[in-house]
Amino acid sequence: TVHNKFTWGNFKSLIELPTSKGLVPRDLLLKYYKAEYSAERMSLVILGGEDLGTLETWAGDLFSRVPSGLGPPVSFSGQKKPFEG
């Protein structure tokens, strides 16, 4: 499924409200992307009926260009588990 609509928030909360406060949502998104979008901070799960070698090749072909080098993932080890008081 291709997502072509907001899945969290709406036009008002994602565009109108920030803009009314002098913020540029696109600039904020690009700033976040440049600071946080990095391969070592991601996980990838592949499930398929093909043999492991084929799946590995596909993964390399599709994801090898994801930028890297921003450091390890953020740790949430000091946080409470979700839904605990």
Secondary structure, DSSP 8 states (H G I E B T S, - for coil): ----S-SSS-HIIIIIHHHHTT--HHHHHHHHHHHH--GGG-------SS-HHHHHHHHHHHHTTS---S-S----TTS--TT--
